[in-house]
């Protein structure tokens, strides 16, 4: 028993002492959780980003409230002002300086859009009022606002979608002002969603279980073969066998140490998710704990499988690298998987990560299960069984001569 | 010259034997393109796929308006629409019951729903006007003045992956390969022979430049053939940038090798640095959607500029020619200026 505990402790402490394992098994999952939450957690919230946009109004002023070009200009100018919370404005808006020739400004800013210095340029062209008056009278397709974008730039696409929203609102204001649209009879629009039991989950609640599984997965896939294969190559394992410790007890101790490492990964991620990003998801249910344990065991078994089929540590790392990408990204850890080509769909169906992610998220109530509960347990268990069966037959403890 | 040829031959064989380097250089970018391309190849397509449940004349109006902004798919009832949404055959749904317009989303697609909600808002506004018998009187006319007007998200990702391949190959050539030779005491043995250090460096650089050029080319051609992506590659720009980028990354690798005391740690640090850069340089997530702090960090990452330069060289994105040449020149200049440091302080016998 002392030997088993000693091996477990050694495995855990070695992992914590090694800067490499500390980075990949602990720091990197924390980094990934932070980055993905910082990027995708703020999407759809007010002012997640600030875009550099130029605006030029070439239409001469018209006296009175019917100066609709000024209404359009004002609507965009509103986006260029910081909100009440002092956040950056949605648009960093540039307009011609006093006395500057608008046409020159237009030419210069069009070039700035082309090379990516501006996300977009809005031009209210000359003749805007004339075309608008005709459209209001039912005689014409409407007044155009020209929008210059740069293809291939996401900032341009984002700015364009915002411009579309502003133009939609401006249409309502203008048509209300001329008595053609009654805002009191406006449409009732609602939002609903499928895919989770309790409405829209926070992004962090969806992501956290995925990153926890990724951390377990990396520790199993890289950590286990790393320790066993390098230990074998450097003849470290060989030294164990001259002690009273046998390979069975070594494996038990090693597995306990690995599970302790997974527990540490889980605790660190949970603390960060909860206290830094406000994750509400609770892992306390027996089903969720069961899935976490199953995941840790399955990935540990994968690590043993790689250790048993690789002849060298170098080859083991190469096999882990090749398995890493398809298993991680075709398992729905970071985003749900939809329609895929047949080959990738096949990989997805046999991938234990798919079932573990699905089962864990369903047990946490952050997304509805897409496969039966039994399958989410059976497929990973079958994989664990196969991996352990192969490893028990093929795993060698000493280098071949 | 004989030494150079012999070392070149040895370097090439070493590279082919190193399974990790081989998989990182050739397999990693290919796998990423194939997996990401299949998962997200449709992102950036002009049309969202909209499922509609809307009986009666008003329903036809809604279908007509939605068809102007997306590809519509009518369903007889909400159940059918939900099943399609669940199976990702549609991006979101619109249900009109004669009184209320309800938009239905898949809560698991939180990374994309914000974009679908914007499309939905546009449809709701048009439908609102249409129900009161009026049409919009102000509309937008969009003109693309730079790059390709119909670029998909994957078009942007592919040059990003090429840039990442270039960066990691250059980084690991020094902080991985050279430091590995040092750790295994290979350098000790080589340096006591009449071989000039310059010949060793030249052999390492030649093999890496050839390998990076070949690997990026294979990745690019795979993306074009498998996902039918269109690139307007400016081959002179491309062929000059890849070597310049590799040299620049080797310079960065040298800096890491100098800072890190243990030769074995250099590879690990290079691995960590490249991975952090990958997430912060707009390779997989656009820089524009990042919070202000991360955008500022992104601007300090060389990989951001490398990805932009390769997007320019592949015709995906426009930038000023001066900016492209400045990026290329800076990487080349940095790489070349660091070479003497590499020869003197890194390619030397290990301290005893």
Interface residues (C-beta under 8 A of the other chain):
Chain A: X19 X20 X23 X24 X28 X31 X32 X35 X38 X39 X40 X42 X43 X44 X48 X49 X50 X51 X68 X72 X88 X110 X113 X114 X115 X116 X119 X132 X135 X136 X141 X142 X143 X144 X145 X146 X147 X148 X149 X150 X151 X152 X153 X154 X155 X158 X160 X161 X163 X164 X165 X167 X168 X169 X170 X171 X172 X174 X175 X180 X181 X182 X185 X186 X187 X188 X189 X190 X191 X192 X193 X194 X195 X196 X199 X200 X201 X203 X206 X314 X315 X317 X318 X321 X322 X325 X326 X329 X330 X335 X336 X337 X338 X339 X340 X341 X344 X367 X370
Chain B: X18 X19 X20 X22 X23 X24 X27 X28 X31 X32 X34 X35 X36 X38 X39 X82 X85 X86 X87 X88 X89 X99 X100 X101 X102 X103 X104 X105 X106 X107 X108 X109 X110 X111 X113 X114 X115 X117 X118 X121 X122 X124 X125 X126 X127 X128 X129 X131 X132 X134 X135 X136 X137 X138 X139 X140 X141 X142 X143 X144 X145 X146 X147 X148 X149 X150 X151 X153 X155 X156 X265 X268 X272 X275 X276 X279 X280 X285 X286 X287 X288 X289 X290 X291 X292 X293 X294 X295 X308 X311 X316 X317 X318 X319 X320 X323
